[in-house]
Amino acid sequence: MIEIEDQAQAAKFREVRAKISQDILDMTNFNSKQDESKRRGHVVTVMHEKAQMAIGKQLCEAFMETHCRVSLVTKRNGCDHGYDAALRTAAAQAKVQVQDVDTILYFDCTKLGVLAQSEINMIGDVSEKVLLFPPLDAAELAIGKVPKGDRKNFHAAVVLHPTSYDACLELAGVKGGFTVIASSGNQASYNCCKEMVKSHLMEAWKQSRPPMATILPRYRKSPPVEEMPSQPARPDLRICTISEGKLVVPRDVRQSFLSCPIWGPEWRDFLKTFDRDWGVAIPMASPQKSSSVSEGGSPPPGGVKEEDAKMEADALAFWATQYPDDVKTLDALTAKYGQDVTEMAGPEKGTSLILTPGPQLYLTAKESAITLHMSRVAPVISHGAGTWLLGPKADKFRQDNPTKGIPCIWKTDEIPVLVEATA
């Protein structure tokens, strides 16, 4: 009969371990597929954004070609680049004839420093070449208004700006809706002006606001759903469950073989490896079911507290019976042994270990440390790796090695004790 039970236990152990191993394999494959899906999704998102930026760049450059052209020139009279196209754009916007479009020549002389005669001659040469009528006085020109005429005629004008510097006038033209033809003979000023205007237009396109609100195609922030990789389906687990994206062995399954004298050690090693790999450790010991709990699962009012008080009283009575002469406080310990003690850090915060002659080991703890420990299901003190010797072997070891070894005497463990050394 015992052999049949052992065979059944062995078969159950092998079945549970095989199912958990299969769950581990399925979850590992799922995580690999999920990581691959995330990587592919990131690549698709990045490539989509790069494609959108390329489209936006083309749209911004096309807009600037007719509405805010910025050129790098090396000739003094080079400020008329794109002049004909700008006139047609301004005429189309105002719905007037090209000959009805006014031209405003704007020189920002503050960007030229101290004006020499050569700069003054350059201004005059450009004015004579580009304009068919006497140039407006730059000092009387206020951007956003037309010195002569009413406001509605302002959009039927082209502003020529041969002293482009920091895109101030150009951005005003983009926001105000009038056409600007800017140029500069300085590479740095040209780059600054062009990139600032392009950046402004790009943001306007991405946010669908003027002057790019009606420009097609529109900006698409996210790639199409059909281009994104599909998400892998979660595996159908046989025993394990998923908690916060990690694999967990249920508590009742964990406790199935812990007390088994045959499969217990192998099972504990298996769980230790599982917890190390998956990072979710669940205490193996479970709280004992209270006898005062009703069949419906709800304890009666005050039942748990009364039972806890009774267990504590039994434990104190047991301690007083087994160790009647032992000290119970730190002050009593200090008074009995004085300075002939060795104090070490305890296993928990707020605890300490005191070794006295004998030898005897005492554990002192603050109330907060006791409360913290009671909230956990774990021993206060556990022994480390070692070899247990019993009977004649222990007696012979003590005779041959009088200064080595730690004697241990086991007494009754039928009722709760305050400190328990667990194997």
C-alpha positions as CSV (number, residue, x, y, z in Angstrom):
1,M,0.0,0.0,0.0
2,I,2.8,2.4,0.9
3,E,4.6,1.5,-2.3
4,I,1.5,2.4,-4.3
5,E,1.2,5.7,-2.5
6,D,4.9,6.5,-3.2
7,Q,4.5,5.7,-6.9
8,A,1.4,7.9,-7.1
9,Q,3.3,10.7,-5.3
10,A,6.2,10.3,-7.7
11,A,4.0,10.4,-10.7
12,K,2.2,13.5,-9.5
13,F,5.6,15.2,-8.8
14,R,6.9,14.4,-12.3
15,E,3.6,15.6,-13.8
16,V,3.6,18.9,-11.9
17,R,7.2,19.6,-12.7
18,A,6.7,18.8,-16.4
19,K,3.7,21.1,-16.6
20,I,5.6,23.9,-14.9
21,S,8.6,23.4,-17.2
22,Q,6.3,23.6,-20.2
23,D,4.7,26.8,-18.8
24,I,8.2,28.2,-18.4
25,L,9.0,27.3,-22.0
26,D,5.8,28.8,-23.3
27,M,6.2,32.0,-21.3
28,T,9.8,32.3,-22.5
29,N,8.7,32.1,-26.1
30,F,5.9,34.6,-25.4
31,N,8.4,37.1,-23.9
32,S,10.7,36.6,-26.9
33,K,7.9,37.2,-29.4
34,Q,6.7,40.2,-27.4
35,D,10.2,41.7,-27.3
36,E,10.6,41.1,-31.0
37,S,7.2,42.8,-31.6
38,K,8.3,45.8,-29.6
39,R,11.6,46.1,-31.5
40,R,9.8,45.9,-34.9
41,G,7.2,48.4,-33.7
42,H,9.9,50.8,-32.7
43,V,11.6,50.4,-36.1
44,V,8.3,51.0,-37.9
45,T,7.6,54.1,-35.8
46,V,11.0,55.5,-36.4
47,M,10.9,54.9,-40.2
48,H,7.4,56.4,-40.3
49,E,8.6,59.5,-38.5
50,K,11.5,59.8,-40.9
51,A,9.2,59.5,-43.9
52,Q,6.8,62.1,-42.5
53,M,9.8,64.5,-41.9
54,A,10.9,64.0,-45.5
55,I,7.4,64.8,-46.7
56,G,7.2,67.8,-44.5
57,K,10.5,69.1,-45.6
58,Q,9.4,69.0,-49.3
59,L,6.1,70.7,-48.5
60,C,7.9,73.5,-46.5
61,E,10.5,74.0,-49.3
62,A,7.7,74.2,-51.9
63,F,5.9,76.8,-49.7
64,M,9.0,78.8,-49.2
65,E,9.7,78.8,-52.9
66,T,6.7,81.0,-53.6
67,H,5.9,82.6,-50.3
68,C,9.2,83.1,-48.4
69,R,12.2,82.5,-50.6
70,V,15.6,82.7,-48.9
71,S,18.7,82.8,-51.2
72,L,22.4,82.9,-50.7
73,V,23.9,85.5,-53.2
74,T,27.3,86.7,-54.0
75,K,26.3,89.6,-56.2
76,R,25.2,93.0,-54.9
77,N,22.1,92.9,-57.1
78,G,21.2,89.3,-56.3
79,C,18.2,90.2,-54.1
80,D,15.7,89.7,-57.0
81,H,16.0,85.9,-57.1
82,G,12.5,84.5,-57.6
83,Y,11.0,87.9,-58.0
84,D,8.7,87.0,-60.9
85,A,7.3,83.9,-59.1
86,A,6.7,86.0,-56.0
87,L,4.8,88.6,-58.0
88,R,2.5,86.0,-59.4
89,T,1.9,84.4,-55.9
90,A,1.0,87.8,-54.4
91,A,-1.3,88.6,-57.3
92,A,-3.1,85.2,-57.0
93,Q,-3.5,85.7,-53.2
94,A,-5.0,89.2,-53.7
95,K,-6.9,88.2,-56.9
96,V,-5.4,91.2,-58.8
97,Q,-3.2,91.6,-61.9
98,V,0.5,91.2,-61.6
99,Q,1.0,94.9,-62.6
100,D,-1.1,95.9,-59.6
101,V,1.2,94.2,-57.1
102,D,3.3,96.6,-55.1
103,T,7.0,96.0,-54.3
104,I,8.5,97.0,-51.0
105,L,12.3,97.1,-50.7
106,Y,13.3,96.6,-47.1
107,F,16.9,97.2,-46.0
108,D,17.8,96.6,-42.3
109,C,20.9,98.8,-42.1
110,T,21.4,97.9,-38.5
111,K,22.8,94.5,-39.7
112,L,25.5,96.3,-41.8
113,G,27.3,98.0,-39.0
114,V,28.9,101.4,-39.9
115,L,27.7,102.2,-43.4
116,A,30.5,102.9,-45.8
117,Q,30.1,104.5,-49.1
118,S,30.2,101.1,-50.9
119,E,27.2,99.9,-48.9
120,I,25.3,103.0,-49.7
121,N,26.1,102.6,-53.4
122,M,24.9,99.0,-53.2
123,I,21.6,100.0,-51.8
124,G,21.1,102.5,-54.6
125,D,22.2,100.0,-57.3
126,V,19.7,97.4,-56.0
127,S,16.9,100.0,-55.8
128,E,17.5,101.1,-59.4
129,K,17.7,97.6,-60.8
130,V,14.7,96.0,-59.0
131,L,12.2,98.7,-58.5
132,L,10.4,100.5,-61.3
133,F,9.5,103.4,-59.0
134,P,11.4,105.3,-56.4
135,P,12.0,103.1,-53.3
136,L,10.2,103.6,-50.1
137,D,12.0,105.1,-47.2
138,A,13.0,102.2,-44.9
139,A,12.7,104.4,-41.9
140,E,9.0,105.0,-42.6
141,L,8.2,101.4,-43.3
142,A,6.4,99.6,-40.5
143,I,6.1,95.8,-41.0
144,G,2.4,94.8,-40.9
145,K,1.2,98.1,-42.4
146,V,1.4,99.7,-45.7
147,P,2.6,103.3,-45.6
148,K,0.4,104.3,-48.4
149,G,-3.0,102.7,-49.2
150,D,-5.3,100.7,-47.0
151,R,-4.8,97.4,-45.2
152,K,-6.4,95.1,-47.8
153,N,-3.8,96.1,-50.4
154,F,-1.0,94.9,-48.2
155,H,-1.4,91.3,-49.3
156,A,-0.9,92.5,-52.9
157,A,2.7,93.4,-52.2
158,V,6.1,91.7,-52.4
159,V,8.8,92.5,-49.8
160,L,12.4,92.3,-51.0
161,H,14.8,91.9,-48.2
162,P,18.5,91.8,-49.3
163,T,19.8,92.0,-45.7
164,S,18.4,88.7,-44.3
165,Y,19.9,88.0,-40.9
166,D,17.8,86.3,-38.1
167,A,14.5,85.6,-40.0
168,C,12.6,88.3,-38.1
169,L,11.1,89.8,-41.2
170,E,10.7,86.5,-42.9
171,L,8.7,85.0,-40.0
172,A,6.5,88.1,-39.8
173,G,5.7,87.6,-43.5
174,V,4.8,83.9,-43.0
175,K,2.6,84.8,-40.0
176,G,1.1,87.9,-41.7
177,G,0.5,86.3,-45.0
178,F,2.6,88.5,-47.3
179,T,5.3,87.3,-49.7
180,V,9.0,87.9,-48.8
181,I,12.0,87.4,-51.0
182,A,15.1,87.4,-48.7
183,S,18.7,87.0,-49.6
184,S,22.1,87.3,-47.8
185,G,25.7,87.3,-48.8
186,N,26.7,85.7,-45.5
187,Q,26.6,81.9,-45.3
188,A,25.8,81.8,-41.6
189,S,23.0,84.4,-41.8
190,Y,21.5,82.5,-44.8
191,N,21.6,79.2,-43.0
192,C,20.0,80.7,-39.8
193,C,17.2,82.4,-41.7
194,K,16.3,79.5,-43.9
195,E,16.3,76.9,-41.1
196,M,14.3,79.1,-38.7
197,V,11.6,79.6,-41.3
198,K,11.6,76.0,-42.3
199,S,11.3,74.9,-38.6
200,H,8.4,77.2,-38.1
201,L,6.6,75.9,-41.2
202,M,7.3,72.3,-40.1
203,E,5.7,72.8,-36.7
204,A,2.8,74.5,-38.3
205,W,2.3,71.5,-40.7
206,K,2.5,69.0,-37.8
207,Q,0.0,71.0,-35.8
208,S,-2.3,71.8,-38.8
209,R,-2.2,75.5,-38.2
210,P,-1.8,78.4,-40.7
211,P,-0.2,78.8,-43.1
212,M,0.2,75.0,-43.5
213,A,-3.3,74.1,-42.3
214,T,-4.6,73.4,-45.8
215,I,-1.4,71.9,-47.2
216,L,-1.8,68.2,-48.3
217,P,-0.8,65.6,-47.4
218,R,-1.4,66.2,-43.7
219,Y,1.0,65.0,-41.0
220,R,0.3,61.6,-39.5
221,K,1.8,61.2,-36.1
222,S,1.4,57.4,-35.8
223,P,2.0,54.8,-38.5
224,P,-1.0,53.0,-39.9
225,V,-2.3,50.0,-37.8
226,E,-1.7,47.6,-40.7
227,E,2.0,48.5,-40.7
228,M,2.5,47.7,-37.0
229,P,3.5,44.2,-36.0
230,S,0.8,42.1,-34.4
231,Q,1.0,41.4,-30.7
232,P,1.6,37.7,-29.7
233,A,-1.2,36.0,-27.8
234,R,-0.6,35.0,-24.2
235,P,0.0,31.3,-23.8
236,D,-2.6,29.0,-22.1
237,L,-0.7,28.0,-19.0
238,R,-1.2,24.6,-17.4
239,I,-0.3,25.4,-13.7
240,C,1.4,28.8,-13.5
241,T,-0.3,32.2,-13.5
242,I,0.9,35.6,-14.7
243,S,1.3,38.4,-12.2
244,E,2.5,41.8,-13.4
245,G,4.0,40.2,-16.5
246,K,5.9,37.5,-14.6
247,L,5.3,33.8,-14.1
248,V,4.2,32.7,-10.7
249,V,3.7,29.2,-9.2
250,P,0.4,29.3,-7.2
251,R,0.8,29.0,-3.4
252,D,-1.1,25.7,-3.1
253,V,1.1,24.1,-5.8
254,R,4.2,25.3,-4.0
255,Q,3.2,23.6,-0.8
256,S,2.4,20.3,-2.5
257,F,5.7,18.6,-2.0
258,L,7.5,20.8,0.7
259,S,6.9,18.3,3.5
260,C,7.5,15.2,1.3
261,P,10.6,13.4,2.6
262,I,11.4,12.0,-0.8
263,W,10.7,14.8,-3.2
264,G,10.9,17.8,-0.8
265,P,14.6,18.6,-1.3
266,E,14.4,18.4,-5.1
267,W,11.2,20.4,-5.1
268,R,12.7,23.2,-3.0
269,D,15.7,23.4,-5.3
270,F,13.3,23.6,-8.3
271,L,11.3,26.4,-6.7
272,K,14.5,28.2,-5.8
273,T,15.7,28.1,-9.4
274,F,12.3,29.2,-10.6
275,D,12.2,32.2,-8.3
276,R,15.7,33.2,-9.2
277,D,14.9,33.1,-13.0
278,W,11.5,34.9,-12.8
279,G,12.1,37.2,-9.8
280,V,8.9,36.5,-8.0
281,A,9.4,34.8,-4.7
282,I,6.4,33.7,-2.6
283,P,6.8,32.6,1.0
284,M,6.5,28.8,1.1
285,A,4.9,28.7,4.5
286,S,1.2,29.6,4.7
287,P,-0.6,30.9,7.8
288,Q,-2.4,28.2,9.7
289,K,-6.2,28.3,9.4
290,S,-7.8,29.6,12.5
291,S,-10.1,27.1,14.2
292,S,-12.5,29.9,15.1
293,V,-13.2,30.6,11.4
294,S,-16.7,29.6,10.5
295,E,-17.6,27.3,7.5
296,G,-18.5,30.3,5.4
297,G,-14.9,31.5,5.7
298,S,-15.6,34.6,7.8
299,P,-14.2,34.8,11.4
300,P,-16.6,35.8,14.1
301,P,-16.1,39.3,15.6
302,G,-13.1,39.3,17.9
303,G,-12.4,35.6,17.3
304,V,-8.9,36.1,15.7
305,K,-7.8,38.6,18.3
306,E,-8.9,36.3,21.1
307,E,-7.0,33.3,19.6
308,D,-3.9,35.4,19.0
309,A,-3.9,36.5,22.7
310,K,-4.3,32.9,23.8
311,M,-1.4,31.7,21.6
312,E,0.8,34.5,23.0
313,A,-0.2,33.5,26.6
314,D,0.6,29.8,25.9
315,A,4.0,30.8,24.4
316,L,4.9,32.9,27.4
317,A,3.9,30.2,29.8
318,F,5.9,27.6,27.9
319,W,9.0,29.9,27.9
320,A,8.7,30.5,31.6
321,T,8.4,26.7,32.3
322,Q,11.3,25.6,30.1
323,Y,13.6,28.5,31.0
324,P,12.5,29.8,34.5
325,D,15.9,31.4,35.3
326,D,16.5,33.1,31.9
327,V,16.6,36.8,31.7
328,K,13.8,38.4,29.8
329,T,15.0,42.0,29.3
330,L,18.1,43.7,28.0
331,D,18.6,45.4,31.4
332,A,18.5,42.1,33.2
333,L,21.0,40.6,30.7
334,T,23.4,43.5,31.2
335,A,23.1,43.2,35.0
336,K,23.8,39.5,34.9
337,Y,26.7,39.3,32.5
338,G,28.1,42.9,32.6
339,Q,30.6,43.6,29.8
340,D,31.5,39.9,29.2
341,V,29.2,39.7,26.2
342,T,29.6,40.0,22.4
343,E,26.9,42.0,20.5
344,M,26.3,41.5,16.8
345,A,23.8,42.9,14.3
346,G,20.6,41.0,14.2
347,P,18.8,39.5,11.2
348,E,16.2,42.3,11.0
349,K,16.3,46.0,11.4
350,G,15.9,46.9,15.1
351,T,17.3,43.5,16.3
352,S,20.6,42.4,17.7
353,L,22.3,39.2,18.8
354,I,24.1,39.0,22.1
355,L,26.5,36.0,22.8
356,T,27.1,35.4,26.5
357,P,29.4,32.9,28.3
358,G,28.1,29.3,28.2
359,P,27.8,29.9,25.3
360,Q,24.3,31.2,25.1
361,L,22.8,33.3,22.3
362,Y,20.1,35.9,23.0
363,L,18.1,37.9,20.5
364,T,16.9,41.3,21.4
365,A,14.3,43.1,19.4
366,K,12.4,46.4,19.5
367,E,8.6,46.4,19.3
368,S,8.7,47.8,15.8
369,A,11.0,44.9,14.7
370,I,8.6,42.3,16.2
371,T,5.7,43.9,14.4
372,L,7.6,43.9,11.1
373,H,8.5,40.2,11.5
374,M,5.0,39.2,12.4
375,S,3.8,40.6,9.1
376,R,6.2,38.2,7.3
377,V,6.1,34.5,7.0
378,A,9.7,33.7,7.6
379,P,12.0,32.5,10.4
380,V,13.8,35.0,12.6
381,I,16.9,32.9,12.8
382,S,18.0,30.0,10.5
383,H,21.1,27.9,10.6
384,G,23.6,28.0,7.7
385,A,25.2,25.2,5.8
386,G,26.6,22.5,8.1
387,T,26.7,18.8,9.0
388,W,24.4,17.4,11.7
389,L,25.9,14.6,13.9
390,L,23.7,12.5,16.1
391,G,24.2,9.8,18.7
392,P,27.6,8.1,19.0
393,K,29.0,10.2,16.1
394,A,28.3,13.4,18.0
395,D,29.9,12.0,21.2
396,K,33.0,10.9,19.3
397,F,33.3,14.3,17.5
398,R,33.1,16.2,20.8
399,Q,35.8,14.0,22.3
400,D,38.1,14.4,19.3
401,N,37.3,18.2,18.8
402,P,36.5,19.7,22.2
403,T,36.8,23.3,20.9
404,K,34.8,22.8,17.7
405,G,31.2,22.2,16.9
406,I,27.9,23.7,18.3
407,P,25.9,21.5,20.6
408,C,22.2,21.6,20.1
409,I,19.5,20.0,22.3
410,W,16.0,19.6,20.9
411,K,13.0,19.8,23.3
412,T,9.3,19.6,22.8
413,D,7.9,21.6,19.9
414,E,4.2,20.7,20.4
415,I,3.1,24.3,21.3
416,P,4.2,27.7,19.9
417,V,7.6,28.9,21.0
418,L,9.1,32.4,20.7
419,V,12.1,31.5,18.7
420,E,12.4,28.5,16.4
421,A,15.4,27.3,14.6
422,T,14.3,25.8,11.3
423,A,16.1,23.4,9.1
